[in-house]
Amino acid sequence: MSSLFGNRLNVHRSSYRYWCRPKEPDIERTIKRSLVSEAWNVSGGSAGARTIATMVTNTHNVKLGRWLAGKLMKELIIVSCQERKHKYNRGGNERIDIPNLLNRQFAVTKPDQVWCGDVTYIWTGSRWAYLAVVLDLFARKPVGWAMSFAPDSELTAKALQMAWEPRGHPKQVMFHSDQGSHYTSRQYRQALWRYQMTQSISRRGNCWDR
């Protein structure tokens, strides 16, 4: 039967039998697939085909080109997840109506005399998150913090509230920060007024003021 089928297709008998023979697994390719997966995991999912090829070649002394690395990544259904570049919105005009009362006098003599605030961003794997921190300048330790997906006044107000309530509602605290809109907005300034705090901000674009 196989001979008849092979002749009708003009395929040599031995070639047809070779084609029907079960193929042996490609051990070398299996090893490279495993190394590609390992390199991708080590990079936290951020490495692309070029980087993975270099990692496998240099770390395991296994020759792997960029093209094959990309093909193996497709077989493994893995892709490079590069961290997005963070961009802050451009600030508005300089707030000359709020003075720099601290004026680089960072050596305070008692707790709850001067608090400083700042906001930073953290990559969560899928999007940016923002962390607002309130620091007691006397102990140089955080006394309040909050996290959100938006760097707005609601975030900084939550961090301020977290600091103010557990510390026993201190009064006459100077709060110093940069000129970010989340600190100079009406909402945040009203929160400072409720807590009977005095606001101080650094000069625009001067990192030494804070």
C-alpha positions as CSV (number, residue, x, y, z in Angstrom):
1,M,0.0,0.0,0.0
2,S,2.7,2.4,0.9
3,S,4.7,1.5,-2.2
4,L,1.6,2.1,-4.4
5,F,0.9,5.5,-2.7
6,G,4.5,6.5,-3.1
7,N,4.7,5.7,-6.8
8,R,1.5,7.6,-7.6
9,L,3.1,10.7,-6.1
10,N,6.4,10.1,-7.9
11,V,8.2,9.8,-4.5
12,H,10.9,7.2,-4.1
13,R,10.1,4.4,-1.8
14,S,12.9,5.0,0.6
15,S,12.1,8.7,0.8
16,Y,8.5,8.1,1.6
17,R,9.4,5.7,4.4
18,Y,11.9,8.3,5.7
19,W,9.2,10.9,5.7
20,C,6.8,8.6,7.7
21,R,9.5,7.8,10.2
22,P,8.8,9.6,13.6
23,K,11.2,12.5,14.1
24,E,13.6,12.5,17.0
25,P,13.4,15.5,19.4
26,D,16.0,18.2,18.7
27,I,17.9,18.1,22.0
28,E,20.0,21.2,21.2
29,R,16.9,23.3,20.3
30,T,15.2,22.1,23.5
31,I,18.2,23.3,25.6
32,K,18.2,26.6,23.9
33,R,14.5,27.1,24.5
34,S,15.1,26.5,28.2
35,L,18.0,28.9,28.3
36,V,15.9,31.6,26.5
37,S,13.1,31.2,29.0
38,E,15.6,31.4,31.9
39,A,17.2,34.6,30.5
40,W,13.9,36.2,30.0
41,N,12.8,35.4,33.6
42,V,16.2,36.8,34.9
43,S,15.6,40.1,33.1
44,G,12.2,40.4,34.6
45,G,10.5,40.0,31.3
46,S,12.2,43.2,29.9
47,A,14.9,41.6,27.6
48,G,14.4,41.4,23.9
49,A,15.8,38.9,21.4
50,R,19.1,40.7,21.0
51,T,19.7,40.9,24.8
52,I,18.6,37.3,25.4
53,A,20.9,36.0,22.7
54,T,23.8,37.9,24.3
55,M,22.9,36.6,27.8
56,V,22.7,33.0,26.7
57,T,25.9,33.2,24.7
58,N,28.0,34.9,27.4
59,T,26.5,33.2,30.5
60,H,26.2,29.6,29.3
61,N,28.7,29.7,26.4
62,V,26.0,28.5,24.1
63,K,26.1,30.1,20.7
64,L,22.7,31.8,20.0
65,G,21.9,34.3,17.4
66,R,19.3,37.1,17.6
67,W,17.1,35.6,14.9
68,L,16.9,32.2,16.6
69,A,16.4,33.8,20.0
70,G,13.4,35.7,18.6
71,K,12.0,32.6,17.0
72,L,12.3,30.6,20.2
73,M,10.6,33.5,22.1
74,K,7.6,33.2,19.7
75,E,7.5,29.5,20.4
76,L,7.5,30.1,24.1
77,I,4.9,32.9,23.7
78,I,7.1,35.5,25.6
79,V,7.7,39.1,24.6
80,S,9.8,41.9,25.8
81,C,7.9,44.1,28.3
82,Q,10.0,47.3,28.4
83,E,9.4,49.7,31.2
84,R,7.6,52.8,29.9
85,K,9.4,56.1,30.2
86,H,7.9,58.3,32.8
87,K,6.9,61.9,32.0
88,Y,5.7,64.5,34.4
89,N,3.4,67.3,33.1
90,R,5.1,70.6,32.7
91,G,4.5,72.8,35.7
92,G,2.9,76.2,35.6
93,N,4.2,79.6,36.7
94,E,6.4,80.1,39.7
95,R,4.5,80.5,42.9
96,I,6.0,83.7,44.3
97,D,3.0,84.1,46.6
98,I,4.2,81.2,48.8
99,P,7.6,82.1,50.5
100,N,10.5,79.9,51.1
101,L,10.3,80.1,54.9
102,L,12.6,77.2,55.6
103,N,15.4,78.8,53.6
104,R,17.7,75.8,53.8
105,Q,17.6,75.7,57.6
106,F,17.5,72.0,57.8
107,A,18.9,71.6,61.3
108,V,15.7,71.6,63.5
109,T,15.7,71.1,67.2
110,K,12.6,69.1,68.0
111,P,10.0,66.8,66.4
112,D,7.0,68.1,64.6
113,Q,8.7,71.4,63.9
114,V,9.3,71.0,60.2
115,W,7.8,68.4,57.8
116,C,8.9,68.0,54.3
117,G,6.9,66.4,51.5
118,D,7.8,64.8,48.1
119,V,6.3,62.6,45.5
120,T,8.1,59.8,43.6
121,Y,7.0,57.3,40.9
122,I,7.3,53.5,40.9
123,W,6.9,51.1,38.0
124,T,4.4,48.4,39.0
125,G,4.9,46.2,35.9
126,S,2.0,47.5,33.9
127,R,1.7,51.2,34.8
128,W,3.3,53.9,37.0
129,A,2.2,54.4,40.6
130,Y,3.0,57.4,42.7
131,L,4.2,57.5,46.3
132,A,3.8,60.6,48.4
133,V,5.9,60.8,51.6
134,V,5.9,63.2,54.6
135,L,9.2,63.4,56.4
136,D,9.9,64.8,59.9
137,L,13.0,66.8,59.4
138,F,14.1,66.3,63.0
139,A,14.3,62.5,62.8
140,R,14.7,62.3,59.0
141,K,12.1,59.5,59.0
142,P,8.8,59.2,57.2
143,V,5.8,59.9,59.4
144,G,3.1,59.6,56.7
145,W,2.7,58.2,53.2
146,A,0.1,57.3,50.5
147,M,0.1,55.7,47.2
148,S,-2.0,56.2,44.1
149,F,-2.0,56.0,40.3
150,A,-2.4,59.8,40.0
151,P,0.1,62.4,41.3
152,D,-2.6,64.8,42.4
153,S,-3.6,66.8,45.5
154,E,-5.7,64.0,46.8
155,L,-2.6,61.8,47.1
156,T,-0.5,64.3,48.9
157,A,-3.5,65.2,51.2
158,K,-3.8,61.6,52.2
159,A,-0.1,61.4,53.1
160,L,-0.5,64.6,55.1
161,Q,-3.5,63.2,57.0
162,M,-1.7,60.0,57.7
163,A,1.1,61.9,59.3
164,W,-1.1,64.4,61.2
165,E,-3.5,62.1,62.9
166,P,-1.1,59.5,64.5
167,R,1.2,62.3,65.6
168,G,-1.5,63.7,67.9
169,H,-2.7,66.6,65.7
170,P,0.4,68.8,66.1
171,K,0.0,72.5,65.5
172,Q,2.3,75.2,64.1
173,V,4.2,72.7,62.0
174,M,6.0,74.2,59.0
175,F,5.4,72.1,55.9
176,H,8.1,72.5,53.2
177,S,7.9,71.1,49.6
178,D,8.6,71.9,46.0
179,Q,6.3,73.9,43.8
180,G,4.4,70.9,42.4
181,S,0.8,71.5,41.7
182,H,-0.2,68.7,44.2
183,Y,1.3,70.9,46.9
184,T,0.3,74.4,45.7
185,S,-3.3,73.6,44.8
186,R,-6.3,75.1,46.6
187,Q,-7.3,71.7,47.9
188,Y,-3.9,71.1,49.5
189,R,-3.5,74.6,50.9
190,Q,-6.9,74.2,52.6
191,A,-5.7,71.0,54.2
192,L,-2.7,72.8,55.6
193,W,-5.0,75.6,56.9
194,R,-7.3,73.0,58.7
195,Y,-4.2,71.5,60.3
196,Q,-2.9,74.9,61.3
197,M,0.3,74.4,59.4
198,T,2.5,77.0,57.8
199,Q,3.4,76.4,54.2
200,S,6.9,76.9,52.7
201,I,8.1,76.0,49.2
202,S,11.4,75.8,47.6
203,R,12.4,78.1,44.7
204,R,11.5,76.7,41.3
205,G,14.1,74.4,39.8
206,N,16.4,74.6,42.9
207,C,16.9,71.2,44.4
208,W,19.1,72.5,47.1
209,D,16.2,74.2,48.8
210,R,14.7,70.8,49.8
